[in-house]
C-alpha cells in the first residue's frame, strides 16, 4: 500500500506520493496483518481482483452529497499515480467503532468480500486521534532503514 504521507516538489506545484516502504518497514507490520505494497497490488493482484471496469470508490458522506474520490489533493494524485479511475462512486454511512461487534457485522453485510474483494475508500475508516483500543498497532510500525540513517 502507499503511505498517505506526501512530500512537496517545490519546483512543480504538486504533491507526490511516497511509497510506504520509503518511510516504514513491511516485515514488522506483517506480524500483525497481511500487507501488500500498492505497486505490487496494482501489478500482480488488481488485474485479477479489481479490474478497471469494476472499480468503485466509496466515501463516508451524507446521502445528498457526491463522493468525489479524486477531487483535490492528496486524493487525485494518490489514485492517478496508481493508475486508478473509478467507474462509480458511492457513499456509505457506517460507524468506524470496531470495538462494537454490531458495527463489524454491519460492515460485513454492507461490503461482503465476494462482492467487494477490494474496498477503495476516500479516507481511512478510523477515528482521529487513534482510539485507545487501537494504540497497540503503532508498535508494529518501524522506520525504514533509510529514515533511521
KAZI-V315465 format. One record per backbone hydrogen bond with DSSP energy under -0.5 kcal/mol. CO is the residue of the C=O (numbers start at 1). NH is the residue of the N-H. E is the energy in kcal/mol with one decimal. If there is no record, write none. Layout:
# KAZI-V315465
CO_NH_E, CO_NH_E
This chain:
# KAZI-V315465
1_20_-0.7, 5_18_-1.3, 7_16_-1.5, 8_10_-0.7, 9_12_-2.2, 9_14_-0.7, 12_14_-2.9, 14_9_-1.6, 16_7_-1.6, 17_19_-0.5, 18_3_-1.2, 19_22_-2.2, 19_23_-0.6, 20_23_-1.5, 20_24_-2.8, 23_144_-2.4, 26_30_-2.0, 27_31_-0.8, 28_31_-0.8, 29_32_-1.7, 29_33_-2.5, 37_41_-2.6, 38_42_-2.9, 39_43_-2.0, 40_44_-3.0, 40_45_-0.7, 41_45_-1.6, 41_46_-3.3, 45_48_-1.2, 45_49_-2.7, 46_50_-2.9, 51_54_-2.4, 52_55_-1.0, 54_56_-0.8, 55_87_-2.7, 55_88_-1.1, 56_120_-0.7, 57_90_-2.9, 58_122_-2.0, 59_61_-0.6, 59_92_-2.2, 62_65_-2.1, 68_71_-1.5, 70_72_-0.6, 72_76_-3.0, 74_78_-2.1, 75_79_-2.3, 76_80_-2.9, 77_81_-2.5, 78_82_-0.9, 79_83_-0.5, 79_84_-2.6, 80_83_-1.2, 88_57_-2.4, 90_59_-2.3, 92_61_-1.8, 96_98_-1.3, 97_100_-1.1, 99_101_-0.7, 100_103_-1.4, 100_104_-1.4, 101_105_-2.5, 102_106_-2.0, 103_107_-2.3, 104_108_-2.1, 105_109_-2.3, 106_110_-2.6, 107_111_-2.5, 109_112_-0.5, 112_115_-1.5, 112_116_-2.4, 118_120_-0.6, 119_121_-0.8, 120_58_-2.8, 124_126_-2.0, 131_134_-2.2, 131_135_-0.5, 132_135_-1.0, 134_137_-1.5, 135_138_-1.4, 136_139_-1.4, 137_140_-2.2, 138_141_-1.6, 140_142_-0.7, 142_25_-2.4, 144_148_-2.3, 145_149_-1.8
